[in-house]
């Protein structure tokens, strides 16, 4: 029986990811010669944008076959600006290969990738590339890798007794088995790898064709045959367009099988199924569980969407950090439509129409993404744009708990909703739940409330930024048998959330968040003082500087995006081009100058009528508004919790 697995290959830029992919394809006989990025002839970077820039921008698929072992290889971008594209591939992987450069070691971006792999629970093999680089030190690199996890252990074609003992020591059950048996079986080691207890680590040079054969053998030996449910399930991980402009929805079948002409959801039908290998594809009539395909036909499916029995859902860790305004001579509304089409391909590209400024705003990860976005608009739609410097993206959260109340009772309508707002964990986004008896509020109304909350972009009350990292739980409410109708609880739910946030604001329970970078800064030794002063002046922090060769010093730390976004230009100036700066997103942190940002925003949450915290009550046959702070005195239900 043929074993089939899907493997993603991920790495920081310049670690040799595409070179390794090419060599794996060559050594398995899939291509006649391994292409090179600098020659523009690689199998897995077929797009013109990728050839021009010499980097991977989009995820691509290839097939590798070794006797009875078949791998679907998903190649991902290495540049940090396209990390969201890498992230959206991770949920469909059986395993990943993480490449670490032998010359650069474990970089800040390597650590970000490791965090993403852990978030999506992806078993991982590690390949240390460029071991032929001058100054390569195997033990130093291995120590850096083991700072990610102690389970990163060197593997070879035949494991010696010491290695097996090290493997066993990563798990108590495995250690007991080792002590009883004196060894570990292949199946036991496979299980440890699949459970992310052990991370096989290989060394070599893809360009010099060393170590790749051992990596391929390890992938074959240490990965079991996946078991799939018989019920159809699939997950969308990419949306793209072919050369004829036809939309392709890429998905992995995670259960059962998918037939051509099969309805996926609602009116979205799989008109044709393509299995790609680089640029070429084969049209098939059926795709089995475990396989990856591009579907022609669906126009409304979204990246990350589960189909059939696939209900797994994890919030994306990476969010856009910068906002820019689009400048163009083209018709703005047509440009907006085309940008929204491109946003379907990239779930972390956010496109917004600012009605007040009559302008298009885009939210992105960084300047390289902007360059590619402009090139895509030009090539696909013949629209020329530039981007004007915008703002850093802020978010808001709750640091305390409170039960908010919303009441909506104009004439012949009735609803009251009580929501408990609690702080969530960092990076969890908004989580919605129900702790309300159907005797208090009917099931149908409960579902209407949760649907209404999820379908609206919920904003905070400090500057009107999106709300995040909070738990919103329906705890109670009231309906009228006679007067409650469909949209009433949508109104009450949104008002309850805003009313609770206003109460929290008064109690100091709202917090402004901003994106921070994790940076690595390399400067000449005589510029260290200047660099450290700049970091402190930017409200950042740093670890102890590390002396490097060639009279250079490495500084790692954190800094707000708002203060550090343009530091590369400053660095080039005072270091005369000798300094190097690498920044990777480090998620949300409390805003370093919250008071200043709040004053500058001058946001009035009560005047934001689309997100009002006020309620509507009824008296003498007419509805009348009630200010948010008076709602607790007018509400029809007593509080359902003690959080008020």
Secondary structure, 3 states (H helix, E strand, C coil): CCEEEEEEEEECCCCCHHHHHHHHHHHCCCCCCCCCHHHCCCCCCCCHHHHHHCCCCCCEEEEEEECCEEEEEEECCCCHHHHHHHHHHHCCCCEEEEEEECCCECCHHHHHHHHHHHHCCCEEEEEEECCCCCCCCHHHHHHHHHCCCCCEEECCCCCCHHHHHHHHCCCHHHHHHHHHHCCCCHHHHHHHHHCCCCEEEEECECCCCECHHHHHHHHHHCCCCCCCECCCEEEEEEEEECCCCCEEEEEEEEECEEECCCEEECCEECCEEEEEECCEEEEECEEECCCEEEEECCCCCCCCCEEECCCCCCCCCCCCCEEEEEECCCCHHHHHHHHHHHHHHCCCCEEEEECCCCEEEEEECCHHHHHHHHHHHHHHHCCCCEEEEEEECEEEEECCCEEEEEEECCCCCCEEEEEEEEECCCCCCEEEEECCCCCCCCHHHHHHHHHHHHHCCCECCCCCCEECCEEEEEEEEECCCCCCCCCHHHHHHHHHHHHHHHHHHHCCCEEEEEEEEEEEEEEEHHHHHHHHHHHHHCCCEECCCEECCCCEEEEEEEEEHHHHCCHHHHHHHHHCCCCEEEEEEEEEEECCCHHHHHHHHCCCCCCCHHHCCCEEEEECCEEEEECHHHHHHHCCCCCCCCCC
